[in-house]
Amino acid sequence: MRYLIGLITLVSLVGCNSKGYYLAFASDRDDALDIYLTKTDHDDVVNLTNSPSTEYNMTWTKDGREIYYTSYEKDGRKVKRVNLKTKTVATILSDSTVLSVSDVSKDARVLIISTTEDHPKGELYLYDLETGMKTRLTRNEFYESGAKFSTNEKSIIASIQIQAGDSVNHSGIAEIFEITTSNFNLNKLTDLKGFNALPEYSPNGEFVAFHHCDNGICDIMLMNSDGSDLINLTKGIDDNRWPRWSPDGKWIAFTKTIEKNSDIYFISLDGEVLMPVITSEFRDEIAVFKPR
């Protein structure tokens, strides 16, 4: 096991939350990307998973007892679940079509997943954990990713690619869409002509955060849940990805990369307060808050 040589910075959020926030994040402190846990008011970092595979795309159950994630293994991708108390890992999906998991419903019965079952580039599905039934959400010629339930689960926010890459937009164009869960209608919320991805509703459902990429450099964006009043929080400074909301809606955690080193930062909703929260010599990515 590689020892933790680098300094780990966990900034106390004075005046924002006296008890701090629990975070899960991915890090390569033990060579492969594993899932780690920490709390922002102390400097303990706990390894939750320990495998030679890359573990990514984490999402908590709403009771905070388990985390679903995507395991990138030699024989393909798998959807897994880890129990925080026992650290036991269960494989949920392991067929050859699996691409990723992105969210779990409040009752922990339904997952949002992406698979190549009906299209080689993948589509979004609801997966019922009790019955094993899949319900197809999207029908598209390109890629979809990073879907999240709204607070009342009447809609899903997702990134849907609408144009392939070309000489101007190397990664193609992906916009943020709202999907109504009752009839699967799509409502396009952005028109930014870049690669917009990893959206998430705020805890009160009023806002959506996502990242907007222009040929490899990304910013954290914030808008109303209907797509109005779009603002750029990070303003083109460094590469900023994977925004995730604190449970009280006061902060957005995201991954900032500077000179190939990725760390976890918090930013306020007006973009005026920017704080490094988890910094080290290792890859520290995808901070996801434990629900309350």
C-alpha angles and dihedrals in degrees: 000000000000113000121235101252101158125082113260114211118203108175117212109233097224113196092006103076121347093200096048129220130282112230136189115202141165120248139164094219088127096042098263122064106266133171116261134186130215142156122229096228095059137032102239115126117191126196107227098179130026118189138127090246128089111257116199146142096059123190127176126225109243092250089058093234100111142027126212116207145162117255115204104208135173092256095045143290123311135191109229139178127212126198111223096211100046099023087223115154124213125191109227102175127014107156119128094256097063117118106163150320120238110172147001127216124248093257090049090236103107131051129195106225140167121225140163092229094119103016131029092229093051138250134220120257141177108233119201108214093201099049102024089230120148123210114198114229104178139038109192139139094228137041133307125190150153100039120178135186119242117241093264091036091233090121142024126217117214146163112243123185112225102174134037122238119279139167091288102037102033095186094039127241122297123175133192115258134185115221118201108223094210096061105001093240114164124229115188110220104178137045103184100133092226137087106291115183151153099040123182133183118237115249091258091047094237099110142036125211122196140147125257117205127197107192096322103326115098139195133196110247131195129197141158114273090256091056097257130127096028116192134181109229100186098038100211096302109140123325113305126185148155105039117200129179127239111236092249092050094237098113142032116213117207143164115258119193120201119176091344094308116115123207137167120256135178122219130189121237093255091049092237098111118056120175133179106227107169116024129162142134088270133078107276111181146155105026108199120187122231109241121244 
